[in-house]
């Protein structure tokens, strides 16, 4: 089924791209939004991802799973975008509500907002790892393939990301501080 | 302050990577070391919070507003102005063969073109009406696509009952028609307010409906054959 869809995309069938969008749009948009931290950039990234997809799809030979390949394009586009824009890491020290120890059962909505803020302050590689693993449920093998790194490196990125988020939630470290020195 | 090795142990524990004696040792330590247990709780809470973050829905019009036009532009429409694949006279001939289907399709084309021509020059006052016209054409297109999906599905079920030669003709012709439709759609998405584009698009859909309807009339092979 997916092979036919990809074949139609290779033939320049716009409806096939629309079908792909219906299938993967939400996941990709979620990734773009969490990576960029704002809706305008996420929309721009989605557009860029699909234009790149169009230009590269003829070179897709099925060596990797299509979803993995598409994720790789998306992550690379997001990271490249972040580098270009040199997005300012958010200083979490400016957020009074973020200080204080993490409760074991925090109010869900408040924690959501704090987490989103914390994720936005992580360096791009950490951010990608934590979004893909902890938010979107990909495993380390998939993340390693998508990011072109080893499984060990993927775990390391995730561990560091979680530690920074935990420190941030505990109010002991603004993740942006360390993030500035990362890639 | 937590030992970095303990943090790594905790994260491996949460990933289910600790096994055997390593896991037993760790769990023993959790019972006796309150700081370690608290640290584990804080990581658990973090992971639970992250799992609860859902992927947000993209804006409903993101595809139509940004992505589709960008792809259509990249497809270099100018070099691929579609050929509807058959003449108007041929279309008329087909219409007489299948009056019900074709009359409906023809009405759709005429209504679409009329709406487009009526709203082609857009003033600020007309803008809403123009948008409505485009939206109506889109709805008609959706109806056509739904009908095509149904027909194609029905025909796919019948196909195994046809001779291999007929199946080959069916597949090849359908492929050609689909290519015409793909070109027509690219043209339409690039120039949605161009009456030629709308005409090409609906003519291509109509061609496919007509073709499948014709094939549905063919008697299947008898079981003995």
Interface residues (C-beta under 8 A of the other chain):
Chain A: X8 X11 X12 X13 X14 X15 X17 X18 X21 X25 X26 X27 X29 X30 X31 X33 X34 X39 X42 X43 X46 X47 X50 X51 X54 X55 X102 X103 X104 X105 X106 X108 X111 X112 X115 X116 X130 X134 X135 X136 X137 X155 X158 X159 X162 X163 X165 X166 X169 X170
Chain B: X7 X8 X11 X15 X41 X42 X43 X45 X46 X47 X49 X50 X51 X52 X53 X54 X55 X56 X57 X58 X59 X62 X63 X66 X67 X68 X70 X71 X72 X74 X75 X80 X178 X179 X182 X185 X186 X189
